Amino acid sequence: MRYFIELSYNGKAYHGWQIQPNAISVQEVLEKALSTLLKEPISTMGAGRTDAGVHAKQLFAHFNTEGAFDKDTLVYKLNSFLPEDVAVKNIFTVKHDAHARFDAVSRAYLYRIALNKSPFNTTQAFYLKPRLDVEKLKEATKILFDYKDFQCFSKTNTDVKTYNCTIMKAEWHIIDNELHFIIKADRFLRNMVRAIVGTLINIGIGKLEVDDLHNIIKSKNRSEAGFSVPAHALYLTEVAYPETIKIKDKIGK
């Protein structure tokens, strides 16, 4: 049987989602917990790989097992077994060929910028000292919808077949003393969100003009885009799937 597992994590202590040879990852911690509790080697496939230090409010992974288990009980045991910075919310049965990465129809991210210095959000938001022109940020953000190829925001030497992404939402909101950037797309390139935010910040502080974003995107050159903002303020907030991947089964609840 194939199952999807829904989890969240604080990425501060981890070198991203994906297993690394010489660094701790969320995937490694989760697989060890699943293997121990199910008493068989378990490997997982995540919806995507977050960079080192990036958080996930919602991420899905799939795994296979021959054994039967009660899902609510396994969720409870996992949360007792896992470290406090990783939490499992749900486990559900899916079709045998359902894929956590390839079946996802959209993903959404949040980037938090602190507008004022605070001792309480230094690990959750990026404190930016220069004053931002929010209207310019919003104006430049609209330009993203005019394009599909975002190679200029991708890490170099990335093994992908295409740099095309369809952006469904890109918005700025002021919430309390923070500026939140929300972006949703069918897929994201490595480092894409952090590079977009860094480029938009350069526009917001007057280092670049709004229309410069057109030439940056058309250049397909990462060196033309802005800096990559720190990872600690980035959150994967949502991964969406078609309901058709789920099946009802007699194992568990």
SULLIN-V484757 format. One record per backbone hydrogen bond with DSSP energy under -0.5 kcal/mol. CO is the residue of the C=O (numbers start at 1). NH is the residue of the N-H. E is the energy in kcal/mol with one decimal. If there is no record, write none. Layout:
BEGIN
co | nh | e
CO | NH | E
CO | NH | E
END
This chain:
BEGIN
co | nh | e
1 | 65 | -1.9
2 | 94 | -2.3
3 | 63 | -2.1
4 | 92 | -2.3
5 | 7 | -0.5
5 | 61 | -1.7
6 | 89 | -2.9
6 | 90 | -1.3
7 | 59 | -2.0
8 | 87 | -2.8
9 | 11 | -0.6
9 | 56 | -2.4
10 | 13 | -0.6
11 | 14 | -1.5
11 | 53 | -0.9
14 | 16 | -0.8
14 | 53 | -1.4
16 | 26 | -1.8
17 | 27 | -2.6
23 | 20 | -0.7
24 | 15 | -3.2
25 | 29 | -1.7
26 | 30 | -2.6
27 | 31 | -2.7
28 | 32 | -2.1
29 | 33 | -1.7
30 | 34 | -2.7
31 | 35 | -2.6
32 | 36 | -2.0
33 | 37 | -2.3
34 | 38 | -2.6
35 | 39 | -0.9
35 | 40 | -1.1
45 | 62 | -2.3
48 | 50 | -0.6
50 | 17 | -1.4
51 | 54 | -1.9
55 | 236 | -2.4
56 | 9 | -2.7
59 | 7 | -2.8
60 | 47 | -2.1
61 | 5 | -3.1
62 | 45 | -1.8
63 | 3 | -2.8
69 | 71 | -0.6
70 | 74 | -2.3
71 | 75 | -2.5
72 | 76 | -2.1
73 | 77 | -2.6
74 | 78 | -2.8
75 | 79 | -2.2
76 | 80 | -1.3
77 | 81 | -1.9
78 | 82 | -3.3
83 | 86 | -1.8
85 | 10 | -2.4
87 | 8 | -2.6
90 | 6 | -3.0
92 | 4 | -3.0
93 | 247 | -1.7
94 | 2 | -0.6
95 | 98 | -1.8
99 | 103 | -2.0
101 | 104 | -0.6
103 | 242 | -0.5
106 | 240 | -2.4
107 | 185 | -2.3
108 | 237 | -2.4
108 | 238 | -1.4
109 | 183 | -2.1
110 | 235 | -2.6
111 | 113 | -0.5
111 | 181 | -2.7
112 | 114 | -0.5
112 | 126 | -2.5
113 | 179 | -3.2
114 | 128 | -1.6
118 | 121 | -0.7
121 | 124 | -1.0
121 | 125 | -2.1
125 | 127 | -0.7
126 | 114 | -1.9
126 | 128 | -0.7
127 | 129 | -0.6
132 | 134 | -1.1
133 | 137 | -1.9
134 | 138 | -2.4
135 | 139 | -2.3
136 | 140 | -2.7
137 | 141 | -2.1
138 | 142 | -1.2
139 | 143 | -0.5
140 | 143 | -1.2
140 | 144 | -0.5
141 | 144 | -1.2
142 | 145 | -1.1
143 | 146 | -2.0
144 | 147 | -1.4
148 | 150 | -0.7
148 | 165 | -2.8
150 | 153 | -1.7
151 | 154 | -1.7
155 | 158 | -0.5
158 | 160 | -1.7
163 | 150 | -2.3
165 | 167 | -0.7
166 | 168 | -0.5
166 | 186 | -1.7
169 | 184 | -2.8
171 | 182 | -2.8
173 | 175 | -0.7
173 | 180 | -3.5
175 | 178 | -1.9
177 | 115 | -2.8
177 | 116 | -0.7
178 | 175 | -2.5
178 | 180 | -0.5
179 | 113 | -2.4
180 | 173 | -2.4
180 | 182 | -0.6
181 | 111 | -2.5
182 | 171 | -2.6
183 | 109 | -2.8
184 | 168 | -2.9
184 | 169 | -1.9
185 | 107 | -2.6
189 | 192 | -1.9
190 | 155 | -1.8
191 | 195 | -2.1
192 | 196 | -2.5
193 | 197 | -2.6
194 | 198 | -2.0
194 | 229 | -1.5
195 | 199 | -2.1
196 | 200 | -2.7
197 | 201 | -2.4
198 | 202 | -1.7
199 | 203 | -1.3
200 | 204 | -2.6
201 | 205 | -2.0
202 | 207 | -1.8
202 | 208 | -1.8
203 | 206 | -1.0
204 | 133 | -2.2
209 | 212 | -1.0
210 | 213 | -1.7
211 | 214 | -1.1
211 | 215 | -0.8
212 | 216 | -2.1
213 | 217 | -2.4
214 | 218 | -2.4
215 | 219 | -1.6
216 | 220 | -0.7
216 | 221 | -0.6
217 | 220 | -0.9
220 | 222 | -0.5
221 | 224 | -1.6
221 | 225 | -0.7
222 | 225 | -0.9
227 | 229 | -0.7
230 | 233 | -0.8
231 | 234 | -2.1
233 | 112 | -2.0
234 | 55 | -2.4
235 | 110 | -2.6
235 | 237 | -0.7
236 | 57 | -3.2
236 | 58 | -1.4
238 | 108 | -2.4
240 | 105 | -2.6
240 | 106 | -1.0
242 | 245 | -1.6
243 | 246 | -1.6
245 | 95 | -2.7
250 | 252 | -0.6
END
